[in-house]
Structure formats: C-alpha cells, structure tokens
Amino acid sequence: MTHFNGTFSPPGDKSISHRLGLMSILASGNCYVSNCLPGDDVKSSLKALETLGGSYETDDYIHVKITGLGGQTVNQAQIDCGNSGTTMRLISGILAGRPGQFILDGDQSLRKRPMERIAIPLRNMTGQVDTQNGTCPITINGQSLQGIDYKLPVASAQLKSAILLAGIQASGQTRITETTMSRDHTERLLKQMGASIKQNNLTWTVEKSSLTLPDTFYVPGDPSSAAFFLCAAAIFRDSQVISKNTLLNSTRTGFIDVLKRMNVNIDINQIADQPEPVGDIHVNYSSEMIATQIHEEEIPSLVDEVPILSLVATQAKGKTVFKGVQELRVKETDRLDAISTQLNKMGANIETGKDSLTIFGPTPLKPVSELESFGDHRIAMTLRLASLLTEAYASIAQENCIAISYPGFHDTLEQLQKTHR
C-alpha cells in the first residue's frame, strides 16, 4: 500500500518567479534570486527579458542573477511566451507603455486562452494593443499611456498585474478595484521596488514610478506545488508530510482552509513574514474526511488547487461543491471537463456545470491503463496521485508537461514514498 512520509521543500513559487523576471524589464539594478522556479513557464519570462535587451545569468535556473533593463527595451521584438499565460498577460501591460512594436505569441494551448480581457483596459489607457479574435498573437505598438479607473470584470491577478504595470508608466493615477481579492505578489514587489502604490480595501492606486530591483530575493516554496503532496498525505493511509519554507500568503492558501473544513489534520508554523509570509505546513492522514462547499469568493485563493482538491473530495463523505469556477474552463485546458472525465473514468462520481463542480464521495477509485492530462501540468500531477490511490500505475499522456511548474515532482514523489519504506 502506498504511503507518503517525510519532509520536502517545494520548488520556488511560480507567480513570484515570473514577476521577478518580468518586472526587471522596467526596474534597474541587479538582483540575485535564489530558489527561483526552474520551470518552463518561468524560463519563458526570463527569455522575454533577454529578447527585449535585458540579461540574466544562471547555471540551473534556481539561482539566477537578473540585470534590470530600467525600461530601456529594444524597439522591435517578437516574443515567444511558450505555454505561459502569465508571461503574455503581464508583459502586455509592460510593453504597452514602451516605445516600439512588439508581437507576442505562444504555443497552440496559449493561442486558445482569452487575451482580449487584457487588451480592453490597456486600450482604455490609450494603448495600441490588438489581439487576433480575442486570443494571441498580440500586436502592441507601445506609446505614452493615460491612467484610468478600472473595475476588474473577473477576479484575475494576471489582469490586475497587467494594468498595474501599465499604470506605473502612465500619466495621472491608475485605480483598479477588485470584486474579490486575488493574489497580491505584484503589489508587494512594487512596494519593495519603490513604486508609488496605495491600497484602500479592494482598490489599488498607482502613479508613474521608477523601480529598483532588490539586491537579493529568496523565493518561498510554491504552495500550489506543495498542495499535491499535502493533499496526498490527507488521503493516503498512515501518511504524514511536512512542506518546508512554503509561501503562506493568504491570497494563495485557500486550499488549507478547505482541507481544515474537510476535517484534515493540519499544523502551520510561520517562520517569516517579509516580504512574504513563509513557514512549514504539516499534514497527517485523515480517516474521516467530510464534504464541504467552496464558494465563489474563495476561488481566487485556491484556483490552482481545484484539481487536487477534487481528488481529495472523492475520498470525503458527502457532496463537495465548487461554485464560481468558470475560470477553470480557460486554463491550459478546460480543467472542469478534464477533472470530471478522467476521475470518472476511474470510478469517481463528478458532475460539472457551466461554473460549478460537484463531487460525491467517498468513492473507491479503480485502476485504468491510460489517462489523459490534456497537456495540463496540474491535471497530470492530480492523475498521477489518483493512479497511486488504485495501487496501479496508469500511463498518462503528455505527463512531461509537469515540468511547467514542478520539474522535480517525480523525484519528490519517490522520496516521500521511500521515506516510509
């Protein structure tokens, strides 16, 4: 029988790693980054910095010296964003205010994801941003921008960040109001880099600012990556796992609140709070998990954890319902369909609606020979753990996509199983 026991350190946070690379396009100075995520998406952001005239030095993409451009970008570039929506959306806000012509493109998966939501507010700021039928490639003719007041139509940290990064280049004030708080890493980094930024409840206000990179930056462990093994500890009998040096930002740890409501045993030891809260998370196997309801306002703080929480819900007693999860339909794949079709194939009882996901449990999962990740890293990791619940080993199509966010996933998987043996 499979068990997970021991301590692990998740890779550096993906969101923060992205932002350090991308914000270096506008910031001056040098920053020595440690524990950067060496995933494919973050490499896309670093390569975008390089394409625009900046530079970085690294042997392993974990320890990276970044040299900021201070806004002095080349005046013409074609940027390959790979599979990274974060790269494309944030850099759109950055380049809207830089003189020159820029074309942003990506792989076939990224070409299906919505980009007009970024273009609309940037055009309102007098930016020249054109999409192709609402998706990429995006053509940007950078120019002087004007600040705006903007209410986000969806809870999206990427959209918010694009406007903030345009706003610090614009004349006048830019005010952005959220309906629900989304992750705030851009705001924290802007403060640390010297930007003029203020918060009033759910409204952020920025003005034209010069940015300076911090001399050093340690990237905390990614809670979205840690969640896979923390959730595994909750559902695999006799398991006990500790995730070390993990980001504890409340805009990212909604999955912990959900697990607690499901009667999972969790202890947290916070060890630092600046520039981001960091600590260790300890989870024990829970023999009597119960279902719960996850409401729309909670989704931004756990949007990346819905796939693995769905697997947990298959082992909980009762009906677990996720509400307001329509954003998962426009991720790397339609995650609602991917979760339901693949776990139902294994014997789960999951229903999807336009913006909801309902899981009935507990249901024992049965072995299958083949599963489909649809090229989505979070679906692939969820299915690998689901397969282990059946005490079998399914073949998962495109499982190598896990390298996008957790290159060492299989090593950690083996390590935590070996610890028990």
N, C-alpha and C positions, 0 to 999 in steps of 0.2 A: 504494500500500500504506500502511496506517495505521501510524504510529509515535507514540510518546509520548516527548517530551524536554523537560527543563526542571525548574524548581523551583516548588513550590506550598506554600501553607500551608493545611492542612485546617481546617475550622471548629472552634470550641471544643468540647471534649469534652461529649457529651450527658449522660453519667452525672453528671459533676461539676456541670454547669449546672443539672440537675434538683435536685440535693441543695442547692445554694446557695439556690435559691428556696424549697424545701420546709422546710429546716431553719431558715429565717428565721421560720417560724411559731412556733418555740419559742425562738429566740435574740433577744436585744435588741441595739440599736445600729444603725449604718448601715454598709453595705458597698458600695464602688464596684467593680463587677465589669467587667472588660474581657475581650474575646474570648468572651463568652457565646455559646452556640449560638442563632441566631435561628430555630430550627426550630419546627414546630407543636407538638411534644410538650412542649418546654420552655416555650412560651407557655402551655400548659395548666397547668403547675406555678405559673408566675407569676400567672396569673389565679386559681388556687385560693388563693394567698396573699392576693390582693386581696379575694376573696369572703369570706374569714374575718376581714377587718378590717385587714390589712396594706397596704402600698403599695410601689410601685416606679415609677421614672421612667426613661424611655428614648425615644430618637428612632428607634433602629434595632434594638433587641433584641440588639445586640452589646455596647454599653456601657450598663450598667444600674446605677442606684442603687437598692439594696434597703433598705427600712426594716423592721427586725425587729419582730415582734409581742410577743416575750417571753412567749409562751403566752397572751396576753390575747385569745383568739379570741371572735368573736360566739357566742352560744349556740344558734343555729339557722342552718343553711345547706344549700343544695343545690349540689353542686359537680359541674361538667361536666369530666370528665377527658379528653374527646375520645377519641383513639386511644392514650393513654399508660398502659400498664400500670405504669410506674414511678411516675407521679403517684398512681394509685389505690392501689397497694400501700404505698408509703411513707406517704402521708397517712393511711391506715387506722391505722398504728401511732401516728402523731402524735395523731390525734383520739380514739383510744380512751381517752386519758388527759385529754382536755379536757372540761369540763362542757358539756353541751348535746346536741342531736340533730342529726345530720348524715347526709345522703343523698349517696352517691357514685354517679355514673352515667357512661356513656361512649357511644361510637358502637357500631354493630352489630358491628364487629370486636372491640372490647373486651368486649362482652357475651358473647362466646364463650370468653373466656380464664378459666382457673381462678383463683378467688379464695378458695375455702374453705381452701386451704393457709395463707392469711394469717389467716383468722378463727380457726382452731383454737388456735394458740398465744396469740392475744390473748384468747380466752375463758378459756384456762388461767390468764391473768393477772387474771381476774375481769372482763375487758372484756365489754361487751354489743355484739357485732358479728354482724349477720345478713346472709347472702347470699341470693340467690334461686336455689335449686337449684345452689348452688356457684359461681355467677357474679354479676356485678353486675346490677342496682343493689345496693349495700351500704348497710345502715342501721346507724348507730353511735350508741348512747346513751353518751356519754363519762362516765367516772367514775374514782374512785381505783383504781389498779392495784396488784397484788402481783407482786413479782419471781418468776421461775421459772428452773429449769434446763431447757434445751431442746436436743435434738439435731435438727439440720435433716434432714428426710427426703430432701431433694433439695439439690443444690448451687445455691443461688439467692441472689444478692446482694440482690435485692429483698425476699425473705422475711427474710433476716438483718437487713437495714436496718430493716424494719418493727418487728421485735422489739427491736432496739437503741433505736429512737426511742421506743418504749413504755417500755422499761426505764429510760431516764433520767428518766422521770416516776413510776416505781413505787417503793413502799416495799421495802426489802431489796435484795438483789443479784439481778441477772439474768445468767445464764450461758448462752451459746449456743455449741454445739460443731458444727463443720462436719466432714463426711467428706472433702471436698476444698476447698482454699482457693478462694474466689470473690473477685471484685473488692472492694477494701477502701477505697473512696473515703469511705463514710460514717464508717468508723473513723478515718481520717486527719482528716476535718473535725471530728469530735467532739473529738479531741485538740486540734486547733488552736483550737476554740471553748471549751476549758476544761472539758470533761466528765471525769468520773471513769471512765476506761476502761483496762483492762489486757488484755494478750494472753498466753496460755500455750499455745504450739503452735497447735492449731486451735480453741482455746476463747477466747472474748471475754467479759469480765466488766464490767458497767456498774452504776453506782449512781445514785440521784437526783442530778441536776446542773442547774445553771443554765448557759446557753450565751450567749456574746457573739460577735457577728459580727466577723471581721477587718475592719480599716478598708478594705483593698483586697484584691482577689484577681484574678490573671490565670489564666484557664482555658487549659490547654495544648490543642494541637490533638488532635482525636479520632483515635485510632489505627484505630478501626473504619471511619471515613470515609477515612482515608489509605490503608487496605488496598486499596481498589478500584484506585487508580492505581499503587500499588506492585506489586500483582499484575499489572496490565496491563503494566507495564514488563517483567515477567518473561516474558510470553508473546507480546508483540508485537515482531517482529524489529527489531533496531537501536534499541531504546528504552533510555532512561536517565532516571530520575526521582529527585528528592530531595524528601522531605516535611520541611518546616521546623517547628521548635518543636512537636514531636509528643510526646504523653504516652508515656512508656516504662515505666510501671508494669508489673511482671512479671505481675500478675494480668490484664493486658489484651493482652499481646504474644505469646501462644502462637502466633499465626499466623506470626510471624517465625521461630520455632523450626521450624515445619513447612516453611516455604519453604527454610530452610537445609538441612534433610534432603532436600529435593527437588532439591538442587544449584543453588539460585538464588543469585546473587551479591548479597550484602547487606553494607553497611557502616553502622555506627551511631556517631554522635558525640554523647555525652551532654554537655549544657551546663549542667544544673542538677539538683539532687536534692531540693529542699524547696520547698513542701510535697509536691510530686510530682516524680518524675524526668522530665526533659524533654530532648529532643535532636532531631537530624536523622537521617533514615533514607534511605539511598541504595541504589537497586536498579537493576541492569543486566539487559538481556535475557539469558536463559539458553537456549542452543541444545540442551542435553542434559539436560532435567529427568527425574527418576526418581520413581516412585511411592513412597508411604510409608504407614505405618499410624498413625492418630491414635487414641490410647487414651482410654478414658472419663475418666480423671483429668485429661487435658489439656483437655477440652471447656469447662469454665468459663472458661478463659483465652482462648478463641477462638470462643465460641458464636456471636457475631455475624458472624464471618468465614467460617463454613462455606459459605454460598452462593458467595462469590467464590473460595474455595479449591477448591470443586468445579469451577468453570470452569478454574482452573489445572490441576487433575488431569486434565481431558480432554485436555490437551496434554502430559502426562507419560507416560513409558514404563512400563507395568506396571499393577498393580492397586492403587489407593489405597482404603483402607477407613477410614471414620469409625465408631468404636464408641461406644455410650452417648450417642447424640444424640436420644433420645426427647423432650427438652425442646423441640426444634425443631418438634415437631408441635403445640405450643400457643403459638406466637408469633403475630404479626399474621395469619399464615396457617399452614397445615401446610407448613413450609418444605421438608421432605423430599420431599413429593409435588410441590411447586412446582418445586424444582430438577430432579427427575428428569423430570417430564412436559415441561417447557419445553426443557431442554437435549437430551433425547432427540428431541424434535420437530426439532431442528437437526442430528441425526445422532450425538449422543453415545451412549455405552453405559453407562447408570447403572441400578443396581438398588437398591431400598430394602427394608429390613426394619423390624420394629417399632421397633428402636432403632439401626439401622445404615444406612450409605450407602456403596455400593461403586461406584467409577468405574474403568472400563477405558480405558486410553489407550496411545498417543495416537490421537485420532480427529479428522479434519478436520470442522469444522462447516460446514453448508450454509445458504445464505440461505433465509429464510422471510419471508412478508409480514406475519404477525401473531403476536404473543406476548402472554401474559397475566401480569401482575405480581401478580394477586390482591390488589391494594391494599397490597402489602408493599414498603416502600422499599428494603430490601436485595435483594430479588428483582429489582425494577425496575432497579437500578444494575448488578447482575450481568448481566441480559439485554441492557442497552444495550451493554456491553462485548463480550458474546458476539456480538451482531449485528455489531459492527465487525470482529470476527475474520473474518467471512464477506465483508468488503468490500461489505456491503449495509446498508440501513437499514430495519429492521423497525419496524412500528407496535406499540408496547407499550401495552396497555390500562392505564389509570389510572397512567400514568408520572409524573404530577404528584405522586403520593404520596411521591416522593423528597424533597420539601420537609420531610417529618417530621424527617429527620436531616441532610440535606445540601442546603440551598436553592440553593447555588451550584455544584452538581455539573456541570451542563451548561456553565457558564462555565469551570470548571477543565478539563473535557473538551476544549473548544475551544482554550483557552490552551495546553495541553500538546501539542496537535496542530499548532497554529500555530507554536510554538517551533521545531519541526523544519523546517517549510517555509521 
